[in-house]
Amino acid sequence: MAWKKYRFGTQFYDALSGECIVYRAGRVAGIELMGLQAGDTVVDLGCGTGLSFELLVAAVGPTGQVIGVDASPQMLQVAAKRAVRNGWSNVRVLQADATHISAADLAVDGIPTPIDAVFSAYALSVMGSHPAVLERATTLLKPGGRVGIVDMQRPVGAAKSFTPLARLACRMGGADIEAHPWKWLTARAENVMQTSRRGGHIQAVTGILK
Ligand SMILES: C[S@@+](CC[C@H](N)C(=O)[O-])C[C@H]1O[C@@H](n2cnc3c(N)ncnc32)[C@H](O)[C@@H]1O
C-alpha cells in the first residue's frame, strides 16, 4: 500500500515537498489547463495535505465544491485543517482508497454528488496501479467529465542534468518516475491539452473522456 508511506511526519510534508521552488508551478499549470467553471464540483484524487485546494477553490468559486480524497488519514487531517483555517466551507475531505472508490463514497446522505472533473497532482505515480485508479475515477464523472493529471517524469533537453535530483525527489515521495500516468489519458480523451514545467520534469495534461 503506497499510501502507508504517508502516515508519518505529515506535518512536515509541505515544507519538504519542494512545493515553492518546483512543484507548485505544475499544480498551477494543470488547474489552469482544466478550465474549471464556477459552480463545478471537482475531486482532488490523492489530495494529500490539500496543497491544490487553494487553486481549486479559486477555480470553482463559492458555488462550486472541492472533494479531497486520500487513503491516508494523517494527510487528510492536515488537509481538513487547511480548509478550516482558510474558511473554505465548500471543501470536504474523504478517506478512501482510490483503487476502490465509487460514486456511493462521494454521496452525501445517500444523495449522489455529480462530479464535473477529477484532478490528481503528483499522486498517480505513487499509487502503483494508476490505470485501475483512473478507470475507477471515470466512473465518478458525469458524461463528458474532465480529467486533469499533473505528474512527473525525467527532465528533458538542457534540464537532463537535473535527472538525479528529480529521481531523488520521486524516490523520497515513493513515486515511480517512469509511470507517466498522463499517457492513459492522452490515449482515451478528447480535447487533450498538455503542457510541461521545470525542464519537462512536470507534465500537466487534461482531457474530456469520450
Ligand atoms: C506525493 S503525495 C501528493 C499529494 C498532493 N496531491 C500534492 O500534490 O501534494 C501522494 C498522495 O497520494 C496518496 N495515495 C497513495 N495511494 C493512494 C490510494 N491508493 N488511494 C488514495 N490516496 C493514495 C498518499 O496518501 C499521498 O497523500
The ligand as an SDF file (V2000), in Angstrom:
LIG
                    3D

 27 29  0  0  0  0  0  0  0  0999 V2000
    3.0430   12.7130   -3.2440 C   0  0  0  0  0  0  0  0  0  0  0  0
    1.5470   12.8340   -2.3770 S   0  0  0  0  0  0  0  0  0  0  0  0
    0.7150   14.0640   -3.3440 C   0  0  0  0  0  0  0  0  0  0  0  0
   -0.3020   14.7910   -2.5340 C   0  0  0  0  0  0  0  0  0  0  0  0
   -0.9490   16.0010   -3.1910 C   0  0  0  0  0  0  0  0  0  0  0  0
   -1.7620   15.6430   -4.3270 N   0  0  0  0  0  0  0  0  0  0  0  0
    0.0660   17.0410   -3.5860 C   0  0  0  0  0  0  0  0  0  0  0  0
    0.0350   17.4890   -4.7370 O   0  0  0  0  0  0  0  0  0  0  0  0
    0.8710   17.4400   -2.7370 O   0  0  0  0  0  0  0  0  0  0  0  0
    0.6710   11.3480   -2.8240 C   0  0  0  0  0  0  0  0  0  0  0  0
   -0.6250   11.1510   -2.0590 C   0  0  0  0  0  0  0  0  0  0  0  0
   -1.3130   10.0260   -2.6420 O   0  0  0  0  0  0  0  0  0  0  0  0
   -1.9370    9.3290   -1.5790 C   0  0  0  0  0  0  0  0  0  0  0  0
   -2.2400    7.9550   -2.0240 N   0  0  0  0  0  0  0  0  0  0  0  0
   -1.3560    6.9880   -2.3760 C   0  0  0  0  0  0  0  0  0  0  0  0
   -2.0120    5.8600   -2.7320 N   0  0  0  0  0  0  0  0  0  0  0  0
   -3.3360    6.1460   -2.6220 C   0  0  0  0  0  0  0  0  0  0  0  0
   -4.5170    5.3990   -2.8570 C   0  0  0  0  0  0  0  0  0  0  0  0
   -4.4730    4.1360   -3.2960 N   0  0  0  0  0  0  0  0  0  0  0  0
   -5.7160    5.9860   -2.6480 N   0  0  0  0  0  0  0  0  0  0  0  0
   -5.7760    7.2840   -2.2130 C   0  0  0  0  0  0  0  0  0  0  0  0
   -4.6920    8.0330   -1.9580 N   0  0  0  0  0  0  0  0  0  0  0  0
   -3.4880    7.4770   -2.1620 C   0  0  0  0  0  0  0  0  0  0  0  0
   -0.9490    9.3910   -0.4310 C   0  0  0  0  0  0  0  0  0  0  0  0
   -1.5570    9.1270    0.8160 O   0  0  0  0  0  0  0  0  0  0  0  0
   -0.4320   10.8220   -0.5730 C   0  0  0  0  0  0  0  0  0  0  0  0
   -1.1780   11.7170    0.2060 O   0  0  0  0  0  0  0  0  0  0  0  0
  1  2  1  0
  2  3  1  0
  2 10  1  0
  3  4  1  0
  4  5  1  0
  5  6  1  0
  5  7  1  0
  7  8  2  0
  7  9  1  0
 10 11  1  0
 11 12  1  0
 11 26  1  0
 12 13  1  0
 13 14  1  0
 13 24  1  0
 14 15  1  0
 14 23  1  0
 15 16  2  0
 16 17  1  0
 17 18  1  0
 17 23  2  0
 18 19  1  0
 18 20  2  0
 20 21  1  0
 21 22  2  0
 22 23  1  0
 24 25  1  0
 24 26  1  0
 26 27  1  0
M  CHG  2   2   1   9  -1
M  END
$$$$
